[in-house]
Amino acid sequence: MPYPAKLVVAIGLAAAATLVNADINVGVTVSATGPAASLGIPEKNTIALMPQTIGGQKVNYIVLDDASDTVKSVANARKLISEDKVDILLGSTTTPNSLAMIDVAAESQTPMISMAASSTIVEPVDAKRRWVFKTPQNDIMMSLAIAAHMQQQGVKTVGFIGFNDAYGEGWFREFSKVASVKGLTILASERYSRTDTSVTGQVLKLVAANADAILIAASGTPAVLPQRTLKERGYAGKYYQTHGVANNDFLRVGGKDVEGTFLPAGPVLVADQLPASNKVKASALDYVAKYEAANGKGSVSTFGAHAWDAGRLMSAAAAVALKTAQPGTPQFRAALRDALEKTSEVQGAHGIFNMSPTDHLGLDQRARVMVKIENGAWKYQP
């Protein structure tokens, strides 16, 4: 028996209203526990600061902890897509976890914004990586900053120790490229695990090489171990770390052992010390104010800012995507991806994003500064 025409129209209007009012669902997986917890916790805290509506549409954030484990990050991504029906993935915290999630994002055609550093997450932009974007500065950008600083400091020889995973290997590859350009010779190269409790064997080899400087390519508090062991073994050269240590937990755990360390970092780490002419200062200070208002004075970290920038990109892209498609549909996910790839002049806490079909990061040299640890605090190096 056919329904009355008025009832059919009413049902149609109700369905359309439901579609129009569909929420934007954002799936988040971060390493809030495990070795990368000092990175993942501020990222998790930052999600609470993200917009609750975009273009008049409600935004739901489903946040999961992957415990710094690649298997768990993949399981989280699959759950968020299949069960929670998310429109976009934010995460994960580390390079190995983010790399592991790429297949899931590509298979489901769900855009993903990583908060991990390695350029291999987004390069090359192939059939899989066309769905993947990221916010942290590429290793090559930060490697160049370190190599240039070493050259200015009169360093000629370098010892290298890094994680025995994609983060450490990526850093060795990129730093090796720029080292020779800056007249630097790498005398020794060692690796260790994020969960190791001793690196004595590796450090003895580094000390024997007697390089002018040591570069430690690690992240979070596990990056303290090699430097502390080097200090104990009497190494008196210059110490460099990567932007993977730019949070207060590293200072707390490292204490006097990390005093005098040089590292590249995003402008947000020393936002209040930047000159007024710095193009990123205002947007960096905006994030610092919001984060510290919610979590306490001095609580901000660069890793939370990577999450903030992911939110900024997601918000800008969603506002565009809503003009052509509705949340919860393949069309909306595709429109989000396309809008992310066309990101232009989006002000983040770490830099200004301008993406393209061949660049799914979109940051330039305005996204980095050099910093020194002095008296247990970060000191901007002009």
N, C-alpha and C positions, 0 to 999 in steps of 0.2 A: 504494500500500500504506500503510495507516494506521500511524502511530507508536504504540508501546505507551503506555498511559496514564501509566506512571511517567516515561517519557521526555518526554512532553508537559508534565507537571507540572514536571520538572527544567528544561526549557527556559524555561517560564514564570517559574519562580523566578529563574533566571539573568538573564532580561530585566528582571524587576522589580528585582533587586539592582543591575543596571547603571544603571537609571533612578534609583534611590534614591541611588546613589553618584555621580551625575553631578556634574561640577565646575561651579562658577560661573565663567563666563568674563566678564572685564571688559575692554572695549576702551578704550584711552586714546590720544588724539591731542593732542599739545602742540607748541608752537612752540619747540623746543629749539635751532633755528638761525634765522638771519634777524634782522630788526629787533626782534622781540619775544623774542629769546633770553634776555635777562636776566630775563624773566618765566617763560618756559617751562622753563628749566633747573631752578630750584628746585621747580617742579611735578613734573617728571620724577623728581627726587631723592626727592620725598615719596612717590611711588608705592611705592617700596621699603619704606616704613615701614608700609604698610597691612596689615590682617590677612590671614594666609595661609589661615585657615579661618573660616567663619561658620556657626554652627549645626551644626558637625560636618562641613560640606562644604568641600572644598578650593577655594581661589580662585586662578584663573590670571589674571594681568595681561598683556595684550598691548599693548605701548607703541610707538607710532609717532611720528615727527617730521613735522610738516606744513610746516616751514621758514617759518612766518609767512605762508603762501600760502593763499588761500581755495580755489583749485582743488585743491590738495593735501589740504586738510582734508576736502573732500568725498570725494575718492578714498580717503583713509584710512578715513573712516566707512563707505563702501560695502564696502571690503575687510574691515573688522572684522566687519561684519554678515553678508556673503555667504560669506566664506571661513572666518573664525574663529568664526562662529556665536556672537557675544557676546550676553550677556543684558542688558548695559547699556553705554552710552557715557559716558566722562568726557572733557570737553574742549569746545571747544578753549580756547586761551589768550586769544585776542583776540576782540573783538566781531564784526568782519567774518567771521572764520572760523566762529565759533559760529552766526551768523545763516545762513551758507551751509549749515550742517549740519542745520538744522531740518527741511527737506524730507525728508532721508534718514531721520532718526529717525521722523518721522511716517509716511512711506510703509511703513517696515518694522515700525512699532509697537514700537519699541525705546526705552525710557526713556533720557534723556540729561541729564547734569548738567554745565552749562557752568561754566568758571572765568573767565568774562569779565563785565564790569560792566554793560553797557547794559541798561536795563529792557526794551528792545524784544525782547530774547531771550526773555522770558517773559510779556510783556504785549502785547495782551490774551490771556488764556488761552482760545484758540479751538481749533478741531478739530486744528490742527497743534501748537500750543504746549501742549496738554494732556499731551504726552509730554516736555516740556522743563522743566528746573529749573535753578537756578544758585545759586552760593554767594557771589559778591562783592556788596557793598553797592550798592544802586541809586544812579544818578547824582543823583536828586532828593534823597536822604538826605544825600549828601556836598555837594551844591550848597547846601543849606540851612545846613549847618555852616559853609561858607565865607562865605556871605552874612551870616550872623549875626556871624561873627568880623570881617568887614570893617566892619560897622556899629559894633561895639564899638571898633574901631581908628580910627573917625572917617572912614573912606573914604566918599566921595560918588560918585566917578566911576571907571569900570573900562574897561580895554582887554582884549580877548579875542583869543587866538590858539589854534587847535586843529588837530588832524589833519583832513584833508579826506576823512574817511570816517565811518562810523557812530559811532565813538567821539567824535570832535570835534563832529559835528552833534548827537548826543544830549546832550552836555554843554552846548552852546550853548542848546539848547531848554530843558533843565531849569533851567539857571542863569538864563536870561531870565525864567522864571516867578517865581523867588524874589527876583530883584534888585529889581524894582519894589516888592515887599512890604517890603523892607528899606531902601527909600529910595535905591537905587543906580541910576545911569544908565550904560548901556553906550555909550561914545563911539566905539569902533572895534571891528570884528570881522574877523579875518583867518584864513586857513587855510594849511596846508602839508602835504606828503606825508611819510610815515614815513621815506622813503628820501632826502629832500632833504638837500643839503649846504650850502645857503645859504637864508636867509630875510631877506636885507637889505631887499628891497622891502617886505615886510610889516612889518618892524620900524620902518622909517622912517615908515610911516603911524601906527604905534602911538605912537612918540615924538612925532610932530607933534600927536597928539590930547591929549597931556599929562594922561593920567588919573592919579588918585591911586594906583591899583593895577593890576597886570596879572595876569590869570588865564590860565595855560597849560594847555589841555586836551589832554594827550598822555600817553603811557605809556612806561616804560622809558627807556633812555639817549637815544633821539631827542628826549625832552622837554627835554634840556639845551640844544639848539641855539638856540631862541628866547631863552632867558634869557641865555645867553652873549652873543648878538648885541645884546640890549637893554643889557646891561652895557657892552659895547664902545661903544655909541652914546650912553652917558651917562645912560640912564634911571635915576633915583634914587628912584622910588616903591616901594611895597610889591609883593612878588612872592608869588603863590599858585600852587601846583600841585595836581593831583588825586591821589587815592589810587593812580593808575596809575604813580607813580614811587617807591612806598614799598619800595625795596630798596637794598642797599649799592652796587650797580653805579652807580646814579644818583648817589650821594654821591661815588664814586670818579671817575666821568667829569666830574661837575659841579665838584668841588673848591670853590675860593673863589667861583666864580660863582653857586653856589646857596646860599651862606651867608645865613642870615636868612629863608629861604623858609618860608612857612606852608603846611600841607596837612592835609586830613582823612585819617585812616587807621583801619584796624582795630586793636583793642586789642593784638593780638599784636606790633605793631611796637615798643611801649614797655611790654610786659607787666610787666617788673620795676620800672617806675616807677609803676605804677598803685596806688591806695590799696587796702588790704585789703578794703574794702567793695565794690569793683568785682566784679560778678557773673560776669564773663568771665575774670578774672585767672587763676584756677586752671587752667582748661582751656587758656588761651593759654600759660601757663608749661609745661604738660605737653607741648604740641607743640614749643615751643622746646627743651626738654630732649632730646626724642627726635631732633629734626632736628640739633641741634648735636653730639649724641653720635655721630651717623653722619657728619657733614660738617664738623665743626670749630667752635670757638668763634666767635661773631659771624657765622656763615654764614646764619642764618635770614632769611627774607623773608616779606612778607605774601602773596606770590603762591604760594609753596609752601603756605602756610596755607589758601589757597582750595582747593587740591587736597586737603589734609588734611580739610577740612570736607566736600568732595565724598565722600571715603572714609567719613567718619563717617555721612553721610546714607545712602550706599549700604549700609553695614553694617547700620544700623538697619532699613532697608526690607527687605533680603534676609532678615534673621532672621524678619521677619513673613511675607514671601512664601513661605518654605520650609514654612510650616505648611499651605499650601493647594495648592502646585504644585511641580514639580521643575524645576531648571535645564535650559536647552536647549529649553524649550517656549514657545509663545506664551502659554500660561496663566501661566507664571512671569514673563514680561516684563510682562504686564498686572497681575499681582499686585504686582510691584515698583513699577510706576507708581502704583497705588492706595495702596500703603504710603507712598511718598514724599509723596504729596499729604496724607496724614494725619500727617505728621511732627509730633511733639509734644515740646517741651522737650529737643531734642537739643543737647548741649553741644559747641560747636565752638571752634576757636581764635579766630574772629572774632566770635562771638556765639552766641545761643541761638535755634535754629530751631524755628518753629511755622508749618507750612504749611497751606494750605487749597485748595479748588477754585478760588479766585480769587487766591491768592497763592502763587506757585511759587518764592519766595525765603524768606519767613518770618522775616526779621530785623527788629528794632526798633532804637530809638536806642541801645541798649546796644552796638551793633556799630560805633560810631564814637567817635573822640576827635580832638582837634586837636593837631597836632605842629608844632614849629619846628626847623629845622636850625640847630644851634649848635655851633661848633667841630668841624664835620664829623661830627656825630652827631645822632640823633633826640632831641628833648627834649619830653616830655609837657607840654601846656599845660592846666592845671586849669580 
